[in-house]
């Protein structure tokens, strides 16, 4: 990894959000492989970006650098409306509930064709995530925040689970997207890092070992992102509910600042415990019990109460306390997975209409 890092080039704790969405028929909800056509119809946008994804049935919305959660959510809504204006339908969930392998085609770009060769059948099922970037003032703060957020990943995964259905059936999981990604290389959570140089050396070794061009082929659930000067959380399913989306972005934003400004402690979570916690989070969502570093199990509801109390001062400084207060309502809804299951009338296809996005 030889690029000069760009930490500190934007205001500390600035924010960016990337949202992957399914392109669908706006009446039936079935996948449409029209990513290139949608981009051509969109043309150049005044702010933010819309890009292709691995599958032609997906698209990615990318906000500009934002100061607040409210600004980022407004930017995502504006980008959604621009895509909807092309006549395509959009669906916001981690996996498409009824699509089967073969329904989605790989995007014809060198990067995505390389990824599909790497993944083989593991890449046949398209998945959609929400990625949250928080700007870091310097490289060492980025590593401090990365290490602290690493052990909080399972809670974020539990709250962000929004893909109970895949291939026309209930998977028994709150996030089947997480199950899909378990078959991808470099897609879990890397170890804690001693410092930025440790991160650079580790990343360079893994890039050589994987025989990939650079660290953007490391699909970790979270990672420092030196090219953008951020720490990036990649563990959340795409969210249908705007209040859920805003609450989760606010939680990540506040956690990142809290972790940057407080003593991180020494409770680094062992990889095997973290992996078990992540599986429990993806299986049960907000109803999960999650292990701490010593293996003791705690209900998500207890962890939410403790976390909100801890990060609320940071949220107030960032101007996202109102959005953060949406987390208890998300838990009460059962998360996105709960909303989907509530919309199912015994037939998974009945969920499709509830997942279609509409312009404001």
C-alpha positions in Angstrom: 0.0 0.0 0.0 2.1 2.9 -1.3 -0.4 5.7 -1.7 0.1 8.7 0.6 -2.6 8.6 3.3 -5.2 11.4 3.2 -6.1 11.5 6.9 -6.8 15.1 8.1 -7.6 16.5 4.7 -11.2 17.1 5.6 -12.7 18.3 8.9 -12.3 15.7 11.7 -15.3 13.4 11.9 -16.8 14.5 8.6 -19.1 11.9 7.2 -19.8 10.0 4.0 -22.3 7.2 3.3 -22.5 4.7 0.5 -25.7 2.8 -0.1 -26.0 -0.2 -2.4 -29.5 -0.8 -3.8 -31.2 -3.4 -6.1 -32.5 -2.3 -9.4 -35.9 -3.8 -9.9 -39.2 -3.6 -11.9 -41.2 -1.0 -10.0 -44.4 -3.1 -10.3 -43.3 -6.7 -9.7 -40.1 -6.1 -7.7 -38.1 -8.5 -9.8 -34.4 -7.8 -10.5 -33.5 -5.9 -13.6 -29.9 -6.0 -15.0 -29.9 -2.4 -16.1 -27.1 -0.7 -14.2 -25.2 0.7 -17.2 -28.4 1.9 -18.8 -29.4 3.8 -15.6 -26.1 5.5 -15.3 -26.3 6.6 -18.9 -29.7 8.0 -18.3 -28.6 9.8 -15.2 -25.7 11.6 -16.7 -23.6 13.9 -14.5 -25.0 14.8 -11.1 -24.4 18.1 -9.4 -23.5 16.5 -6.0 -22.6 13.0 -5.0 -22.1 10.0 -7.3 -24.0 7.0 -8.5 -21.8 4.0 -9.6 -22.1 0.5 -10.9 -21.7 -2.4 -8.5 -20.5 -6.0 -8.9 -23.9 -7.1 -10.4 -25.7 -5.3 -13.2 -28.8 -5.5 -11.0 -27.3 -3.2 -8.4 -26.3 0.4 -8.1 -24.3 2.4 -5.4 -25.2 5.8 -4.2 -22.3 7.9 -2.8 -22.8 11.1 -0.8 -20.3 13.9 -1.0 -18.4 14.6 2.2 -21.0 15.8 4.7 -20.8 17.6 8.1 -23.9 16.0 9.7 -26.0 12.9 9.7 -29.0 15.0 8.6 -27.1 16.3 5.6 -25.9 12.8 4.6 -29.4 11.3 4.8 -30.8 14.2 2.7 -28.1 13.6 0.1 -29.0 9.9 -0.1 -32.7 10.8 -0.6 -31.8 13.2 -3.4 -29.7 10.5 -5.1 -32.4 7.9 -4.7 -34.9 10.3 -6.3 -32.6 10.9 -9.3 -32.3 7.2 -9.9 -36.1 6.7 -9.5 -36.6 9.4 -12.1 -35.0 7.2 -14.8 -38.0 4.9 -14.5 -36.3 2.0 -12.7 -37.5 0.6 -9.4 -35.3 0.5 -6.3 -35.3 -2.0 -3.4 -33.4 -1.5 -0.1 -32.5 -4.7 1.7 -29.4 -6.8 2.2 -30.5 -9.7 -0.2 -33.3 -9.8 -2.7 -36.0 -12.0 -1.2 -37.0 -14.0 -4.2 -34.1 -13.8 -6.8 -32.3 -17.1 -7.6 -28.9 -17.7 -8.9 -28.7 -16.8 -12.5 -31.1 -13.8 -12.3 -28.3 -11.4 -11.8 -25.4 -10.7 -14.2 -21.9 -9.5 -13.6 -21.2 -5.9 -14.5 -18.8 -5.8 -17.5 -15.9 -3.8 -16.0 -12.4 -5.1 -15.5 -12.6 -4.8 -11.7 -15.9 -6.6 -11.3 -15.0 -9.3 -13.8 -11.8 -9.9 -11.7 -13.8 -10.1 -8.5 -16.2 -12.6 -10.1 -13.3 -14.8 -11.1 -11.9 -14.6 -7.6 -15.3 -15.5 -6.0 -16.7 -18.0 -8.4 -20.1 -19.3 -7.2 -19.6 -17.4 -3.9 -20.3 -14.2 -5.9 -23.4 -15.4 -7.7 -25.9 -13.9 -5.1 -25.9 -10.1 -5.1 -25.9 -8.4 -1.7 -26.4 -4.8 -0.7 -24.8 -3.0 2.2 -24.6 0.5 3.6 -21.0 1.7 4.2 -20.3 4.6 6.6 -17.1 6.6 6.4 -16.0 8.8 9.3 -13.1 11.2 8.6 -10.1 10.9 10.9 -7.7 13.7 11.8 -4.6 11.5 11.5 -3.4 8.0 10.9 -2.9 7.0 14.6 -6.4 8.2 15.5 -7.7 6.1 12.7 -6.1 3.0 14.1 -7.4 3.8 17.6 -10.9 4.2 16.3 -10.6 1.0 14.1 -9.5 -1.1 17.1 -12.3 0.3 19.3 -15.0 -0.2 16.7 -13.8 -3.7 15.9 -15.2 -5.1 19.2 -18.5 -3.1 18.7 -19.1 -4.7 15.3 -21.5 -7.4 16.5 -23.8 -4.8 18.0 -23.9 -2.8 14.8 -24.5 -6.0 12.8 -27.4 -7.0 15.0 -29.0 -3.5 14.7 -28.4 -3.4 10.9 -29.7 -6.8 10.0 -32.2 -6.4 7.1 -32.1 -9.6 5.0 -34.1 -12.5 6.5 -35.2 -13.8 3.0 -33.0 -15.2 0.2 -33.8 -17.4 -2.8 -37.6 -17.3 -2.0 -37.4 -18.6 1.6 -36.9 -17.5 5.2 -33.3 -18.3 6.0 -33.9 -18.3 9.7 -31.4 -15.5 10.0 -31.9 -11.8 10.5 -29.1 -11.1 7.9 -28.6 -13.6 5.2 -26.3 -11.1 3.5 -23.9 -11.8 6.4 -24.2 -15.6 5.7 -23.4 -14.9 2.0 -20.4 -12.9 2.8 -18.9 -15.6 5.0 -18.0 -17.4 1.8 -16.0 -14.4 0.5 -12.2 -14.1 1.3 -11.0 -11.2 3.4 -14.6 -10.4 4.5 -14.6 -10.8 8.2 -12.9 -8.6 10.7 -9.1 -8.2 10.7 -7.1 -8.4 13.9 -6.5 -5.3 16.1 -3.5 -3.2 14.9 -0.6 -2.0 17.1 -0.3 1.3 15.1 -0.6 2.6 11.5 2.7 1.1 10.4 1.5 -2.3 11.6 -1.7 -1.8 9.5 0.4 -0.8 6.4 2.7 -3.9 6.8 -0.2 -6.2 7.4 -2.2 -4.8 4.4 0.8 -5.1 2.1 1.4 -8.7 3.0 -2.2 -9.7 2.6 -2.4 -7.9 -0.8 0.6 -9.9 -2.0 -0.7 -13.2 -0.5 -4.1 -12.7 -2.2 -2.6 -11.6 -5.5 -4.9 -8.7 -5.8 -4.1 -5.1 -6.9 -4.7 -3.2 -3.7 -6.4 -3.1 -0.3 -9.8 -2.2 -1.8 -10.0 -6.0 -2.5 -10.0 -6.6 1.2 -13.7 -6.7 1.9 -13.4 -6.4 5.7 -16.5 -5.5 7.8 -14.5 -2.4 8.8 -11.2 -1.0 7.7 -9.1 2.2 7.8 -9.3 3.7 4.3 -6.2 5.8 3.8 -7.1 6.9 0.3 -10.2 8.6 1.7 -8.8 9.5 5.1 -11.5 7.6 6.9 -12.4 4.6 9.0 -15.1 2.7 7.1 -17.8 0.5 8.6 -19.0 -2.0 6.0 -21.0 -4.4 8.2 -24.6 -3.1 7.9 -27.3 -4.3 5.5 -28.9 -1.6 3.3 -31.9 -0.2 5.2 -35.4 0.4 3.9 -36.6 2.6 6.7 -35.2 6.2 6.6 -35.4 6.5 10.4 -33.5 3.2 10.8 -30.8 4.4 8.3 -30.4 7.8 10.0 -30.2 6.1 13.5 -27.5 3.7 12.4 -25.4 6.4 10.7 -25.7 8.5 13.8 -24.7 5.6 16.0 -21.6 5.0 13.9 -20.8 8.7 13.8 -21.1 9.1 17.5 -19.2 5.9 18.3 -16.3 6.9 16.1 -15.9 10.3 17.8 -16.3 8.8 21.3 -13.7 6.2 20.5 -11.3 8.8 19.2 -11.6 10.9 22.4 -11.7 8.3 25.2 -9.4 5.7 26.6 -9.9 2.6 24.5 -9.1 0.2 27.3 -7.5 -3.2 26.9 -10.5 -5.4 26.2 -9.5 -6.4 22.6 -11.8 -9.2 21.6 -10.2 -12.5 20.5 -10.9 -13.3 16.8 -12.8 -16.5 17.6 -15.1 -14.7 20.1 -15.7 -11.9 17.7 -16.6 -14.3 14.9 -19.1 -16.1 17.2 -20.6 -12.7 18.2 -21.0 -11.7 14.6 -22.7 -15.0 13.7 -25.1 -14.6 16.7 -25.8 -11.0 15.6 -26.6 -12.1 12.0 -28.8 -15.0 13.2 -30.9 -13.2 15.7 -30.6 -9.5 14.9 -31.9 -7.3 17.7 -33.1 -10.3 19.7 -29.5 -11.6 20.0 -27.4 -12.2 23.0 -23.8 -11.2 22.3 -20.6 -12.3 24.1 -18.1 -9.8 25.6 -14.4 -10.4 25.5 -14.7 -13.0 28.3 -17.5 -14.9 26.6 -20.3 -13.7 28.9 -23.6 -13.2 27.0 -25.5 -9.9 27.1 -28.8 -9.0 25.4 -28.6 -6.5 22.6 -31.2 -4.4 24.5 -28.8 -4.0 27.4 -25.8 -3.2 25.1 -27.9 -0.6 23.3 -28.8 1.1 26.6 -25.2 1.2 27.7 -23.9 2.3 24.4 -26.4 5.1 23.9 -25.6 6.5 27.3 -21.9 6.4 26.6 -21.9 8.0 23.1 -24.7 10.6 23.6 -22.3 13.4 24.5 -20.4 12.8 21.3 -23.7 12.7 19.4 -24.6 16.1 20.9 -21.3 17.6 19.7 -21.8 16.2 16.2 -25.4 17.4 16.0 -26.9 13.9 15.6 -28.5 13.3 19.0 -32.0 13.4 17.5 -31.2 10.8 14.9 -29.4 8.6 17.6 -32.6 8.6 19.6 -34.1 6.5 16.8 -32.2 3.5 17.9 -34.7 2.3 20.5 -37.5 2.5 17.9 -35.4 0.4 15.5 -35.0 -2.2 18.3 -38.8 -2.1 19.0 -39.5 -2.6 15.2 -37.2 -5.8 15.3 -34.8 -4.0 13.0 -35.2 -4.2 9.2 -35.6 -8.0 9.5 -38.5 -7.5 11.8 -40.2 -5.1 9.4 -39.8 -7.6 6.6 -41.2 -10.5 8.5 -44.1 -8.4 9.6 -44.9 -7.7 5.9 -44.8 -11.4 5.0 -48.2 -13.1 4.7 -46.9 -16.6 4.4 -45.6 -16.0 0.9 -42.1 -14.5 0.6 -43.1 -12.7 -2.7 -45.6 -10.7 -0.6 -42.6 -8.9 1.0 -41.4 -7.4 -2.3 -43.9 -4.5 -2.4 -43.0 -3.4 1.1 -39.3 -3.1 0.1 -39.9 -0.9 -3.0 -38.7 2.7 -2.6 -40.8 5.6 -3.6 -39.8 9.2 -4.3 -40.6 11.7 -1.6 
